[in-house]
Amino acid sequence: MSNLFPTYARWELEPENAEGSYLFDKNGKRYLDFTSGIGVCNLGHRPAAVQKSINEQLNKFWHVSNLFMQEQQEAAAKYLSEAAGMDLVFFANSGAEANEAAIKLARKAAGRQKIITFQQSFHGRTFATMAATGQDKIKKGYGSMLETFKYVPFNDINALKDEIDTETAAVMLEIVQGEGGIHIGNQEFLTETEQLCKEYGALLIVDEIQTGIGRTGKAFGFQHFNLAPDIVTSAKGLGSGLPIGAVIGKNALEDVFGPGSHGSTFGGNPISIAAAIATMNTIFDEEFLKSVQEKSSYLAEKLAESLEQIAAVKEIRYLGLMVGIEIDIPLSSLLKELRANGLLALPAGENVLRLLPPLTAAKSEIDEAVQILQATLKEFSKSAV
């Protein structure tokens, strides 16, 4: 009997150790990990530079609270804000906390309450971020949600025009709806959304929890679309596996989050900050981001070539190394079969297989993953008929 609440549908394997793109279970079996801890281990497992930075901080101090000035926090905030082309940072512990803070910041700054989000979005599991999420299954059993969130179809600018008004505090969106099925915002929709926010005096919040920190081949996903959001949230890949989240905002918001307006006991923890600095030092390098874009094209080409003759594959969608493969066979059974064959992948939405390889994955590892996927899909498609 477990003493843990059964909140997770756990897999049948238990990790023993992990390094780079590979994870090893208790029985010594090796798996190519194209989940990256759900988009967290962007530099693979236990990257040496991050581990070194963590160890150095472990020998200084682990926690002192945010009552103290901390040079490394300032350095991390500067790194993060400059990469986003913005000005100010608040550090939290997770993506949900970052989005919660962003919602508070936007409502207080605008002096309004209504926030528009999108169907099939995912923003977290706190009460406000759960309410912001455009998926009913996330909210089931929890009673009435916060009523100030409104939901419209993603990539539907006319629906947004019908809903936005002078009572709207913010529009909150993902550049790629990760949990919702790897649905990518199109340029016209995103540009017009930004223009509508300006027209109505609403803030534009971009949730980069999964798309940020190099995942799409840019520091942040919104940079593919020439957007200038008011607030950006980040987490997952920021700490290479250590818990950290961040809200990034423009200078105009400085007075809104003054002393006592928001806080976090553990936000910006020194160990997590050390991990974040080392992570950003690698990922925000132009040559590194260029390599992610090259690997993205390589993976997309390999998938198109290898899966085009498999009838169960309906569509492949991707931005950077964030890939969704829409299929019409039972997804949970397929993912289990992939694990049996040594490849770890994820679901996204009801019928989309999601690949989030480490940004450091070698082309040989991409080849290995595609070969396993192709062979498994071929065999599984036959048995599913």
C-alpha positions in Angstrom: 0.0 0.0 0.0 1.3 3.5 -0.9 1.0 6.4 1.5 0.9 8.8 -1.5 -2.4 10.1 -2.8 -3.1 8.4 -6.1 -3.1 11.7 -8.1 -0.8 10.3 -10.8 -1.4 7.4 -13.2 2.1 6.2 -12.7 4.1 4.2 -15.3 5.3 0.7 -14.7 9.0 1.6 -14.5 11.0 3.2 -11.6 14.1 5.2 -12.5 17.5 4.3 -11.0 19.6 6.9 -12.6 19.7 9.1 -15.7 22.3 11.0 -17.8 22.0 13.0 -21.0 19.2 11.7 -23.1 18.9 8.4 -21.3 17.1 7.1 -18.2 17.8 3.7 -16.6 15.3 1.8 -14.5 15.7 -0.4 -11.4 16.2 -3.4 -13.6 19.0 -1.7 -15.6 16.9 -1.2 -18.7 17.9 1.9 -20.8 15.3 4.3 -22.2 15.7 7.1 -24.6 13.9 9.9 -22.8 12.0 12.1 -25.2 9.8 13.5 -22.3 12.6 15.5 -20.8 10.7 15.4 -17.5 7.7 17.0 -19.3 9.8 19.7 -20.9 12.0 20.3 -17.8 15.4 18.7 -18.6 16.1 20.8 -21.7 19.8 20.1 -21.3 19.3 16.4 -20.7 19.7 14.7 -17.3 22.3 16.0 -14.9 24.1 18.5 -17.2 27.6 19.0 -15.9 27.6 22.8 -15.9 24.4 22.9 -14.0 25.5 20.3 -11.5 28.7 22.3 -10.9 26.8 25.5 -10.2 24.4 23.7 -7.8 27.3 22.2 -5.9 29.1 25.5 -5.5 25.9 27.1 -4.1 25.3 24.1 -1.8 28.6 25.0 -0.1 27.6 28.6 0.5 23.9 28.6 1.7 20.7 26.9 0.9 18.0 29.3 2.1 18.0 32.7 3.8 14.5 34.1 2.7 13.7 37.0 0.4 14.3 39.5 3.2 17.9 39.5 2.0 19.5 41.0 -1.1 21.0 38.1 -3.1 23.4 38.9 -5.9 22.7 35.7 -7.8 18.9 36.5 -7.8 19.7 39.8 -9.4 22.0 38.1 -12.0 19.3 35.6 -12.9 16.7 38.2 -13.2 18.9 40.3 -15.5 19.7 37.3 -17.6 16.0 36.3 -17.9 14.6 39.8 -18.5 17.2 40.6 -21.2 16.5 37.3 -23.0 12.8 38.1 -23.1 13.4 41.8 -24.1 11.7 42.9 -20.9 12.6 44.5 -17.5 11.5 42.9 -14.2 11.2 39.4 -12.7 9.4 37.8 -9.8 10.7 34.3 -8.9 8.3 31.6 -7.9 8.6 27.8 -7.5 6.6 26.4 -10.4 4.7 27.2 -13.6 1.4 27.3 -11.8 2.7 29.8 -9.2 4.2 31.9 -12.0 0.8 32.0 -13.8 -1.0 32.7 -10.5 1.2 35.7 -9.9 0.8 36.9 -13.5 -3.0 36.8 -13.1 -2.7 38.8 -9.9 -0.3 41.3 -11.5 -2.6 41.8 -14.6 -5.8 42.3 -12.6 -4.1 44.8 -10.2 -2.4 46.7 -13.0 -5.5 47.0 -15.2 -7.9 47.6 -12.3 -10.2 45.1 -14.0 -11.1 41.4 -13.4 -12.0 39.7 -16.6 -9.3 37.6 -18.3 -9.8 35.8 -21.6 -8.1 32.5 -22.2 -8.5 29.8 -24.8 -10.2 26.4 -25.2 -7.8 23.5 -24.8 -5.3 25.8 -22.9 -3.5 24.6 -19.8 -2.2 27.1 -17.2 -1.9 25.1 -13.9 -3.8 23.5 -11.1 -4.1 26.2 -8.4 -7.6 27.5 -8.2 -7.0 30.6 -10.3 -4.8 28.8 -12.9 -7.3 25.9 -13.0 -10.0 28.4 -13.7 -7.9 30.0 -16.4 -7.5 26.6 -18.1 -9.8 25.9 -21.0 -10.3 22.2 -20.3 -13.3 21.0 -18.3 -11.6 17.7 -17.3 -9.1 19.7 -15.2 -11.9 21.3 -13.2 -14.2 18.3 -12.6 -15.3 17.8 -9.0 -14.0 21.1 -7.7 -17.3 23.1 -7.8 -17.7 26.6 -9.1 -14.7 28.2 -10.7 -13.7 31.9 -10.6 -16.3 33.5 -12.9 -14.0 36.2 -14.3 -12.4 33.9 -16.9 -13.8 33.7 -20.4 -12.8 31.1 -23.0 -12.8 31.4 -26.8 -11.5 29.0 -29.5 -7.7 29.2 -30.1 -6.6 30.8 -33.4 -10.2 32.3 -33.8 -9.7 36.1 -34.0 -13.4 36.7 -34.6 -14.4 34.9 -31.4 -11.8 37.0 -29.5 -13.2 40.2 -31.0 -16.7 39.2 -29.8 -15.5 38.7 -26.2 -12.9 41.4 -25.6 -14.1 44.7 -24.2 -13.2 47.6 -21.9 -13.7 45.3 -18.9 -11.0 42.9 -20.0 -7.9 43.0 -17.8 -5.8 40.6 -19.9 -5.7 38.0 -22.7 -3.7 35.0 -21.6 -2.4 32.5 -24.2 0.2 29.8 -25.0 2.2 30.2 -28.2 1.9 26.4 -28.5 -0.9 24.7 -26.5 1.2 21.8 -25.1 -1.1 19.9 -22.8 -4.0 20.7 -25.2 -2.5 18.8 -28.2 0.4 20.8 -29.7 -1.7 23.4 -31.4 0.4 26.3 -32.6 -0.7 29.9 -32.8 -0.7 31.4 -36.3 1.0 34.7 -37.0 -2.2 36.6 -38.0 -4.1 35.5 -35.0 -1.2 36.4 -32.6 -0.6 39.8 -34.2 -4.2 40.7 -34.1 -4.6 39.5 -30.5 -1.7 41.9 -29.5 -3.4 44.8 -31.4 -6.8 44.1 -29.7 -5.1 44.2 -26.3 -3.6 47.6 -27.1 -7.0 48.8 -28.4 -8.9 47.9 -25.3 -6.2 48.6 -22.7 -5.8 45.0 -21.8 -2.5 43.3 -20.9 -1.1 40.5 -23.1 0.1 37.5 -20.9 2.1 34.8 -22.7 2.4 31.6 -20.8 5.8 30.2 -21.8 6.0 27.5 -19.1 6.6 24.8 -21.7 7.6 26.8 -24.8 10.2 29.0 -23.0 14.0 28.4 -22.3 14.9 27.3 -25.8 12.3 24.6 -26.4 11.1 26.2 -29.7 14.5 27.2 -31.0 14.2 30.8 -29.6 14.7 31.9 -26.0 10.9 32.2 -25.9 8.2 31.1 -28.3 6.7 34.5 -28.7 9.9 35.7 -30.4 9.0 33.6 -33.5 6.0 35.9 -34.0 7.5 39.4 -33.3 5.2 39.9 -30.3 5.8 42.3 -27.4 3.8 40.9 -24.5 3.3 42.8 -21.2 3.8 39.7 -19.0 5.6 36.4 -19.7 5.7 33.4 -17.4 8.4 30.8 -17.3 9.3 27.6 -15.4 9.9 24.0 -16.5 13.2 24.2 -18.4 14.5 27.2 -16.4 16.1 25.2 -13.6 17.0 21.9 -15.4 15.0 19.9 -12.9 15.2 22.1 -9.8 11.9 23.8 -8.9 11.7 27.4 -10.1 9.2 29.6 -11.9 9.3 33.3 -13.0 7.1 36.2 -14.0 8.7 38.6 -16.4 7.2 42.0 -16.9 7.7 45.5 -18.3 8.9 48.5 -16.3 5.4 50.0 -16.3 4.3 47.3 -13.9 7.0 48.0 -11.3 4.8 49.9 -8.8 2.0 47.3 -9.1 4.1 44.6 -7.4 5.5 46.8 -4.6 6.5 45.7 -1.1 3.9 43.4 0.4 1.9 43.0 -2.7 3.0 39.4 -3.5 5.6 37.0 -2.1 6.9 33.5 -1.8 8.9 31.9 1.0 10.9 29.6 -1.3 10.7 31.6 -4.6 14.1 32.3 -6.0 15.7 29.7 -3.7 19.5 30.0 -4.0 20.0 26.4 -5.2 17.4 26.8 -7.9 18.8 30.1 -8.9 22.2 28.6 -9.3 20.7 25.9 -11.6 18.8 28.6 -13.6 21.9 30.7 -14.2 23.9 27.8 -15.5 21.0 26.6 -17.6 20.4 30.1 -19.2 24.2 30.5 -19.8 24.0 27.5 -22.1 20.6 27.8 -23.7 20.5 31.5 -24.5 23.7 31.3 -26.5 22.9 32.1 -30.2 24.8 29.1 -31.5 23.0 26.7 -29.1 19.6 28.0 -30.2 20.6 27.7 -33.8 21.5 24.0 -33.2 18.0 23.5 -31.7 16.4 24.9 -34.9 18.6 22.6 -37.0 17.6 19.6 -34.9 14.0 20.6 -35.2 14.1 20.5 -39.0 16.0 17.2 -38.9 13.5 15.6 -36.6 10.5 16.9 -38.6 12.0 15.5 -41.8 12.8 12.1 -40.3 9.3 11.8 -38.9 7.7 12.8 -42.2 9.7 10.3 -44.1 9.3 7.5 -41.6 5.6 7.9 -40.7 4.1 8.9 -44.0 3.0 5.4 -44.9 1.4 4.7 -41.5 -2.3 5.3 -41.8 -2.9 5.8 -38.1 -0.8 9.0 -38.3 -3.1 11.9 -39.2 -0.9 14.9 -38.7 2.5 16.0 -37.4 2.7 19.4 -35.7 5.9 21.0 -34.3 7.7 24.2 -33.3 11.3 23.7 -32.4 11.7 20.5 -30.4 8.1 20.4 -29.3 6.3 17.8 -31.5 2.8 16.5 -31.6 1.8 13.5 -33.7 -2.0 13.1 -34.0 -3.0 9.5 -34.3 -6.3 7.5 -34.4 -5.3 4.5 -32.3 -5.4 4.1 -28.5 -2.8 6.4 -27.2 -2.2 5.1 -23.7 -1.6 1.6 -25.0 0.8 2.9 -27.7 2.8 4.9 -25.1 3.1 1.7 -23.0 4.4 -0.2 -26.0 6.9 2.5 -26.8 8.2 2.3 -23.3 8.6 -1.5 -23.7 10.6 -0.8 -26.8 12.9 1.7 -25.0 11.4 5.1 -25.9 9.7 7.5 -23.4 7.0 9.8 -24.9 4.0 11.7 -23.6 0.3 12.3 -24.3 -1.1 15.7 -25.3 -4.8 16.1 -25.4 -6.9 13.0 -26.3 -5.1 11.6 -29.3 -1.8 13.3 -29.7 1.6 11.7 -29.0 4.0 14.4 -27.7 7.8 14.4 -28.1 9.9 16.7 -26.0 13.5 15.6 -26.6 16.4 17.2 -24.7 17.6 20.2 -26.7 21.0 18.5 -26.4 19.9 15.3 -28.2 22.3 14.1 -30.8 21.1 13.3 -34.3 21.9 9.7 -33.7 19.5 9.8 -30.7 16.9 11.4 -32.9 17.4 8.6 -35.4 17.1 6.0 -32.7 13.8 7.6 -31.4 12.3 7.8 -34.9 13.2 4.1 -35.6 11.6 2.9 -32.4 8.5 5.1 -33.1 8.2 3.8 -36.7 8.6 0.2 -35.8 6.2 0.4 -32.8 3.5 2.3 -34.8 3.7 -0.2 -37.6 3.2 -3.2 -35.3 0.7 -1.5 -33.1 -1.4 -0.3 -36.0 -1.7 -3.9 -37.2 -2.9 -5.2 -33.9 -5.3 -2.2 -33.4 -7.1 -3.0 -36.7 
